Amino acid sequence: MSSLVQPTTQDTPAAPMQRRAKKKSLRHDNRAGYLFIAPWLIGFFGFTLLPMAASLVLAFTDYRLTAAPHFVGLDNFQTMFLQDPRYWKSVRATFFYVFTAVPLRLIFALGLALLLNNTRRGISAYRAAFYVPSIVGASVAVAIMWRQLFGTEGIVNALLWLFGIPPTSWIGNPNTGIWTLILLAVWQFGSPMLIFLAGLKQIPQELYESASIDGANAWPQFINITIPMLSPVILFNLVLQMISGFLVFTQAFLITEGGPLDTTLFYALYLYQRAFVTFQMGYSSAMAWVLLLIIAVFTALTFKFSSNWVFYEEKRD
C-alpha cells in the first residue's frame, strides 16, 4: 500500500530548487521595495535622525560656531532653568498661547463644521472658502498683512475710529500684542474644521431621529449625541493643534518679533534667537530637547486622561 502514497512536494527532487527560486524572488522584491523607499530613508536618516542625535550631543556642550564644541555637562540646563529670565518668559508666553488659542480654534472650528454639515446647494464652495485661511495662514504674506491690519494706521483702527474709539497700537501694547497672534491662530480654523466635518458625517442619523422622537431638542442632542460620538475626532484635533501651538514661530517672528516686553517671545522664537542670533548652538539644542519633553509629557497626559471623556463605538452596550 505504501506504493500508492503520492510523494509530497518536499519529497520531489525539484523542491529545493523551487525554494531557492522563491527566496530569490523574495529578495528581488525586497530590493525593489527598499529602492522605492530609499528617498524617504535618506531624508529620514540624513535630515531627521542624525540631526536629532547631533543636537542631543550638542546639548551638553558649549558650541558657538566660531570654535569647536567642548563638553560642559548640565551647564546649559542649569543656565536655562536658574539663570535665564527670558527663558521663563518664553515658557509663560507659549503656555498662555497654547491654552488660549488651541481651545478657541477648536471651538470655532467645531461651530463652523456644525453649520456646514448639511446638503444645501453650494455648500462645497463655502467649505472651500472657509478652508483657505489654513492654507495661507502661516505664510509670510499673511503675517505681514496681519501686522498691517493691527498697526496704528491699520484698518482695525480705521474701523474703530468710525465709532469714536481712538486708535491704539495693538501689536505694540503688552496687554494686546499676544491677542493679535491668538486671533490669527483662531482665524486658521480650516484644517480642524474639515476633520470635524468628516467626523460629523460618520455619526448615524438614526440617533438624532430617535432623540427627536423622545422630545430632545438641538442642545441635548449636541451634548448627549454629537459630543460623545465626536470625542475621538476632538482628541485627534486637540493633540495636533496642541503640538502645533507649542511650535508656533512664524507669526511671532514676523508680526511682533517677540515684543513688546517679551510678551510674545514664544519658545521656538527664543530658541531661534539663541541659535542664529547669538550662535549658542549648544544652549539652543538643550532648549530643543526640553521642548520635546514638554510636548511629549502633555501629549501623554492628554492620552492618559482621554479615557475619561473619549467615547469609542465598540464600547457601546
C-alpha positions in Angstrom: 0.0 0.0 0.0 3.0 2.3 0.5 3.5 2.3 -3.2 0.1 4.0 -3.6 1.1 7.0 -1.4 1.8 10.1 -3.6 5.1 11.9 -2.8 4.8 15.3 -1.3 6.3 18.5 -2.7 9.2 18.2 -0.2 9.9 14.7 -1.4 10.4 15.7 -5.0 13.9 16.4 -6.3 12.8 19.8 -7.7 11.6 21.1 -4.2 15.0 22.6 -3.2 15.3 24.4 -6.5 11.8 25.8 -6.1 12.5 27.0 -2.6 15.7 28.7 -3.8 13.8 30.3 -6.7 11.1 31.6 -4.2 13.7 33.0 -1.9 15.5 34.7 -4.8 12.2 36.2 -5.9 11.5 37.5 -2.4 15.0 39.1 -2.2 14.4 40.7 -5.5 11.0 42.1 -4.3 12.6 43.4 -1.1 15.3 45.2 -3.0 12.7 46.8 -5.2 10.8 47.9 -2.1 13.8 49.4 -0.5 14.7 51.1 -3.7 11.3 52.8 -3.8 11.5 54.0 -0.2 15.2 55.0 -0.4 14.5 58.7 -0.9 12.4 58.7 2.3 15.0 56.7 4.2 17.8 59.1 3.1 15.7 62.1 4.1 14.8 60.5 7.5 18.3 59.5 8.4 20.0 62.5 6.8 17.7 65.3 7.8 15.9 63.9 10.9 17.5 61.1 12.9 21.2 62.2 12.5 20.5 65.9 13.2 18.5 64.8 16.3 21.4 62.7 17.5 23.8 65.5 16.9 21.6 68.0 18.8 21.4 65.7 21.7 25.2 65.6 21.9 25.5 69.4 21.4 23.0 69.9 24.3 25.8 69.0 26.7 28.4 71.2 25.0 29.3 74.9 24.6 29.2 75.3 20.9 29.1 78.8 19.3 30.0 78.0 15.7 33.3 80.0 15.9 35.1 77.3 17.9 34.9 73.6 18.4 32.4 72.4 20.9 33.6 71.4 24.3 31.7 69.3 26.9 30.1 71.3 29.7 27.8 68.6 31.2 24.5 70.0 32.5 25.6 73.7 32.5 23.2 74.6 29.6 20.2 73.2 31.5 21.3 74.9 34.8 21.6 78.2 33.0 18.3 77.7 31.3 16.3 76.9 34.5 18.1 79.0 37.0 19.9 82.0 35.3 17.9 82.9 32.2 14.8 85.0 33.0 13.9 85.3 29.3 13.6 81.6 29.1 10.8 81.6 31.6 9.2 84.5 29.8 9.2 82.4 26.6 7.7 79.4 28.5 4.9 81.6 30.0 4.1 83.2 26.7 4.0 79.8 24.9 1.8 78.2 27.6 -0.6 81.1 27.5 -0.8 80.9 23.8 -1.4 77.1 23.7 -4.0 77.0 26.4 -5.9 80.0 24.9 -5.5 79.7 21.1 -6.0 76.0 20.8 -9.4 75.8 22.7 -10.7 78.9 20.9 -9.6 77.5 17.5 -11.2 74.1 18.2 -14.5 75.7 19.4 -14.7 78.0 16.4 -13.8 75.1 14.0 -16.5 72.9 15.6 -19.1 75.6 15.4 -18.4 76.2 11.7 -18.4 72.4 11.0 -21.8 72.1 12.5 -23.1 75.0 10.3 -21.6 73.5 7.2 -22.7 69.9 7.9 -25.7 70.0 5.5 -26.5 69.2 1.9 -27.6 72.7 0.8 -26.8 73.8 -2.7 -23.3 75.4 -3.0 -22.2 74.2 0.4 -19.0 72.8 -1.0 -17.9 76.2 -2.2 -18.4 77.6 1.4 -16.3 74.8 2.8 -13.5 75.5 0.4 -13.7 79.2 1.2 -13.5 78.6 4.9 -10.5 76.3 4.4 -8.5 78.9 2.5 -7.1 80.7 5.7 -5.5 77.5 6.9 -3.6 77.1 3.6 -2.1 80.6 3.6 -2.4 81.4 7.3 1.2 80.6 8.2 2.7 82.3 5.2 4.9 85.3 5.3 2.5 87.4 3.2 -0.4 86.8 5.7 1.8 87.6 8.7 2.8 90.9 7.1 -0.8 91.6 6.2 -1.9 90.9 9.8 0.8 93.3 11.1 -0.6 96.0 8.8 -4.2 95.3 9.9 -3.5 95.8 13.5 -0.9 98.5 13.1 -1.5 102.0 14.4 -2.8 103.1 11.0 -4.3 99.8 10.1 -7.8 99.0 9.0 -8.8 97.8 12.5 -8.1 101.3 14.0 -9.8 102.9 11.0 -13.0 101.0 11.6 -12.9 101.7 15.3 -12.4 105.4 14.6 -15.8 105.4 12.8 -17.3 104.5 16.2 -15.4 107.2 18.1 -12.8 104.9 19.5 -9.3 106.4 19.4 -6.6 104.4 17.6 -4.2 102.2 19.6 -1.1 100.2 18.9 -2.5 96.6 19.2 0.8 95.0 18.4 3.0 97.4 20.5 0.8 97.1 23.6 1.9 94.4 26.1 -1.7 93.7 27.0 -2.9 93.2 23.4 0.1 92.0 21.5 -0.3 88.3 22.1 -4.0 88.5 21.5 -3.4 89.6 17.9 -1.5 86.4 17.4 -4.2 84.4 19.1 -6.8 85.9 16.8 -4.7 84.9 13.9 -4.5 81.3 15.2 -8.3 81.2 15.6 -8.6 82.5 12.0 -6.7 79.4 10.8 -9.5 77.1 11.7 -9.9 75.4 8.3 -7.9 72.2 8.9 -9.6 71.2 12.2 -12.9 72.2 10.7 -12.6 69.7 7.8 -11.6 67.0 10.3 -14.7 67.8 12.4 -16.8 67.7 9.3 -15.6 64.2 8.4 -16.4 63.1 12.0 -19.9 64.5 11.8 -20.6 62.6 8.6 -19.9 59.4 10.5 -22.5 59.9 13.2 -25.6 57.7 12.5 -28.6 59.9 11.8 -30.8 57.3 13.5 -29.5 58.5 16.8 -30.8 62.1 16.1 -34.1 60.7 14.9 -34.6 58.6 18.0 -33.7 61.6 20.2 -36.2 63.8 18.3 -38.9 61.2 18.8 -38.2 61.3 22.5 -38.6 65.0 22.6 -34.9 66.1 22.7 -34.2 69.4 21.0 -30.9 70.6 19.4 -28.9 71.3 22.6 -29.5 67.9 24.4 -28.8 66.2 21.1 -25.5 68.1 20.8 -24.4 67.3 24.4 -25.6 63.7 24.5 -25.0 62.5 20.9 -22.7 64.8 18.9 -20.0 65.4 21.5 -19.7 61.7 22.7 -19.7 60.4 19.1 -17.3 63.1 18.0 -14.9 62.7 21.0 -12.3 60.6 19.2 -12.1 63.3 16.5 -11.9 66.0 19.2 -9.0 64.1 20.8 -7.2 63.9 17.4 -7.6 67.6 16.7 -6.6 68.5 20.2 -3.3 66.6 20.0 -2.4 68.0 16.6 -3.3 71.6 17.5 -1.5 71.4 20.8 1.7 70.2 19.2 1.4 72.9 16.6 0.8 75.6 19.3 4.0 74.7 21.1 5.9 75.0 17.9 4.5 78.4 16.8 7.2 80.6 15.3 6.4 82.4 12.0 3.7 84.6 13.3 5.6 86.0 16.3 8.8 86.3 14.3 7.2 88.4 11.6 4.5 90.3 13.4 5.8 91.2 16.9 9.4 89.9 16.8 8.9 88.7 20.4 7.8 92.0 21.7 6.5 94.1 23.3 8.5 93.4 26.5 8.9 89.7 25.5 5.1 89.1 25.9 5.1 87.2 22.5 8.6 85.7 22.9 7.4 82.2 22.1 9.6 79.2 22.9 10.5 78.4 19.3 11.3 82.1 18.6 13.6 82.4 21.6 15.3 79.1 20.6 15.9 80.6 17.1 17.4 83.8 18.6 19.8 81.7 20.8 20.8 79.6 17.8 21.0 82.0 14.9 21.4 85.5 16.5 23.8 84.8 19.4 25.0 81.5 17.8 24.7 79.5 21.0 24.1 76.2 19.3 24.7 74.1 22.5 22.3 76.1 24.5 19.6 76.1 21.8 20.0 72.3 21.4 19.3 71.9 25.1 16.2 74.1 24.7 15.0 72.0 21.8 15.2 68.8 23.8 13.4 70.4 26.8 10.6 71.4 24.3 10.5 67.9 23.0 10.0 66.6 26.6 7.3 69.2 27.2 5.3 68.2 24.1 5.8 64.5 25.0 4.5 65.0 28.5 1.5 67.0 27.5 0.6 64.5 24.7 1.0 61.6 27.1 -1.2 63.3 29.7 -3.8 64.0 27.1 -4.0 60.4 26.0 -3.9 59.2 29.6 -7.0 61.2 30.7 -8.8 60.8 27.4 -10.3 57.5 28.7 -12.5 59.7 30.9 -14.2 61.6 28.1 -13.4 59.9 24.8 -16.2 57.5 23.6 -15.4 54.7 21.2 -18.2 53.0 19.4 -17.1 49.4 20.0 -17.5 50.1 23.8 -21.2 50.8 23.4 -23.5 48.2 25.1 
